[in-house]
Amino acid sequence: MQASSSAFAGSLTGLATRQPCQPSTSARGGLTVTAVATPSRPPASNKAKRSKVEIIKEKSDFLRHPLMQELVTEAPSISEDAVQLMKFHGSYMQDDREKRTFGAGKSYQFMMRTRQPSGTVTNQLYLVMDELADLYGNGSLRLTTRQTFQLHGVLKQNLKTVFSTVIKNMGSTLGACGDVNRNVMAPPAPYKNRPEYQYAEQYGNDIADLLAPQCGAYYDVWLDGEKFFAHTMENPKVTADRQFNGFGTNFEGNPEPIYGPLFLPRKFKVAVTVPGDNSVDLFTNDLGLVVITNDAGELEGFNIVAGGGMGRSHGKVTTFPRLADPLGFVPADDIFHLVKAVVAVQRDYGRRDDRKQARLKYLINEWGVEKFRSVVEQYYGKKMQPFRTLPPWEFKDYLGWMEQGDGKLAYGIYVQNGRVKGEAKKALRNVIERYELPVTITPNQNLILRDISPSWKDDILSTLKAAGVRDLLEWDQIEALSMACPALPLCGLAIAEAERALPDFNARIRVLLDRLGFAKEEKFVVRATGCPNGCARPYMAELGLVGDGPNSYQIWLGGSLNATRLAETFADRVKVKDFETFLEPLFAAFKAQRRGADETFGDFCARVGFEALREAQANYISPAVAEKLPKVGIAEDVYEVLSAAAEKKGVSPASLATEAIRKHLGM
């Protein structure tokens, strides 16, 4: 792609502060732009309150200190200030709660997360990550819900070896955590003959480059200042558009031209997809881009959505999950400027006093979409075009065998909760190394082997099967749709199990469905997290389990299979031991009242509403319990009417009779 036209050719002035945008009638749309970055009245005499993390960032010399000093000490941990900076480099310090010893205190280790735009992984990097997991990690690889690797169990003294090895083998961890743009997602589609998917992958990579930190601290910390280019050279248009500052998006003369010295108020998440493909959970992102092509498959531009996010806190109604709103359409040549504009609005107007209110979703919720769009357009320098019409959204899992369109195959493998371990890990390395396969990590924590010659298929299948790797058809469909975060014992925020518990939860749900007479093919989305931060996106699930205490979960109901509708809180503090008692009345009502086989559990819950669901729970009598209850005889004609009414209402005759008698007796 060519660099920007002359209308974008801004020049650097060498000033240490960001230049306010001036009134303009440039070729970029003829919009008169006000100086949105300068105060409209004299500033208050008192400085605005800032969170502790903001002070740490300001004093760090662009993410260097005190991290660099603390990494070389013999202590097994680092200070809280260094922990906050470490996140920007792609790592969290963790404490294995199950390895704590009396008197010795916490068992410190580090989790490293990679940066994998669009989820693509070279053959070389996969093999390196596999080896690092064995040499320096806990022996497993964790695939994440944002299409990256997590390596758990790294000790402090091994961090530099692990990080530098990743960097020198075509990988990166820069910006995988912290108050910056996180990993950019895209559909894991392996198709070589679908240009719209090629554009999604390309722009996922380009936007990741556009918003990557530029200050050089990453190389100072992990490579002693040596700048190592871990991938192909950056798209020249990305470089040119990053430098352009015609409308106040940049800090002139600053090591961080977009982020500035304080970076963003909180993390920022981006996804790119194609019309109809919601494999990326598009509406959960701060910023979402939808590729728009013409009939010839040529890129025209992008539909833009903004303001999504999952994180919340128990007991704080001011925190909540939110779906992104449509903003408009942007031509392809302008997309990097639009992305910068949205980031700049969040940077300049997002709250820095309260991190629980600092995500873009809260700014848009406070301002409204119209005001937000107006301010974005001032940084963008022109009006956005109307949002283009899109087809219905569909969730695609990319599991099983697929034709790439170039004569080769791809194979999507379900990885239970994203944990690659044991014999399966060895077998995957075997085939990936033997056939030099690149891979893709999916947004549902699964793995796609790419570029497979049809003649290799039988050997790959037999190798994987011998190690216990099951084909998609061998997995229960509820299991294959489910996701969980790592949670206990490593995540410091977890208050309940998730990854280790969800397989059992899914199995219990299936037993319950079988008991109620559901077909084996019945499926719906179940997701579990150990805390309310929502890393596995439970608030989009048809049945979401959010840890709210030891062996206790908040229940969220009503999300959709295609991830376009938020679930809502249905109940708090439901104990694991009570799951069957709690869920059976809901599933029984669903079976009796659903509108055809196409209505999923989430659709049903959203349609009938929570009042009806709670009534179903209150009046439900299971067949097993009914057998043990005292019997009451009624007239045959009354029973016929009762049975018909019960069927219409979607409950058992015993439940309806009990409800009617209670009402009659005023109970």
HELIX and SHEET records of a PDB file:
HELIX    1   1 SER A    6  PHE A    8  5                                   3    
HELIX    2   2 LYS A   52  LYS A   59  1                                   8    
HELIX    3   3 LEU A   67  GLU A   70  1                                   4    
HELIX    4   4 GLU A   80  PHE A   88  1                                   9    
HELIX    5   5 ARG A   97  LYS A   99  5                                   3    
HELIX    6   6 PRO A  117  GLY A  119  5                                   3    
HELIX    7   7 ASN A  123  LEU A  135  1                                  13    
HELIX    8   8 LYS A  156  ASN A  158  5                                   3    
HELIX    9   9 LEU A  159  ILE A  167  1                                   9    
HELIX   10  10 PRO A  195  LEU A  210  1                                  16    
HELIX   11  11 ALA A  217  TRP A  222  1                                   6    
HELIX   12  12 PRO A  236  GLN A  243  1                                   8    
HELIX   13  13 LEU A  282  THR A  284  5                                   3    
HELIX   14  14 ALA A  332  ASP A  334  5                                   3    
HELIX   15  15 ILE A  335  TYR A  349  1                                  15    
HELIX   16  16 ARG A  355  GLN A  357  5                                   3    
HELIX   17  17 LEU A  360  TRP A  367  1                                   8    
HELIX   18  18 VAL A  369  TYR A  380  1                                  12    
HELIX   19  19 GLN A  416  GLY A  418  5                                   3    
HELIX   20  20 GLY A  422  ARG A  434  1                                  13    
HELIX   21  21 PRO A  454  TRP A  456  5                                   3    
HELIX   22  22 LYS A  457  ALA A  466  1                                  10    
HELIX   23  23 LEU A  472  GLU A  474  5                                   3    
HELIX   24  24 GLN A  477  LEU A  481  1                                   5    
HELIX   25  25 LEU A  502  ARG A  515  1                                  14    
HELIX   26  26 PRO A  538  MET A  540  5                                   3    
HELIX   27  27 VAL A  576  ASP A  578  5                                   3    
HELIX   28  28 PHE A  579  GLN A  593  1                                  15    
HELIX   29  29 PHE A  601  VAL A  608  1                                   8    
HELIX   30  30 PHE A  610  ASN A  619  1                                  10    
HELIX   31  31 PRO A  623  LYS A  628  1                                   6    
HELIX   32  32 GLU A  636  LYS A  649  1                                  14    
HELIX   33  33 PRO A  653  LEU A  665  1                                  13    
SHEET    1   A 5 SER A  91  ASP A  95  0                                        
SHEET    2   A 5 TYR A 108  ARG A 113 -1                                        
SHEET    3   A 5 PHE A 149  VAL A 154 -1                                        
SHEET    4   A 5 LEU A 141  LEU A 143 -1                                        
SHEET    5   A 5 ARG A 419  VAL A 420 -1                                        
SHEET    1   B 5 THR A 120  VAL A 121  0                                        
SHEET    2   B 5 VAL A 439  ILE A 441 -1                                        
SHEET    3   B 5 LEU A 447  ILE A 452 -1                                        
SHEET    4   B 5 LEU A 409  ILE A 413 -1                                        
SHEET    5   B 5 GLY A 400  GLU A 403 -1                                        
SHEET    1   C 4 VAL A 270  THR A 273  0                                        
SHEET    2   C 4 LEU A 287  THR A 293  1                                        
SHEET    3   C 4 LEU A 299  ALA A 306 -1                                        
SHEET    4   C 4 ASP A 325  PRO A 331 -1                                        
SHEET    1   D 5 MET A 483  ALA A 484  0                                        
SHEET    2   D 5 VAL A 526  THR A 529  1                                        
SHEET    3   D 5 LEU A 543  GLY A 549  1                                        
SHEET    4   D 5 SER A 552  LEU A 557 -1                                        
SHEET    5   D 5 GLU A 568  LYS A 575 -1                                        
END                                                                             
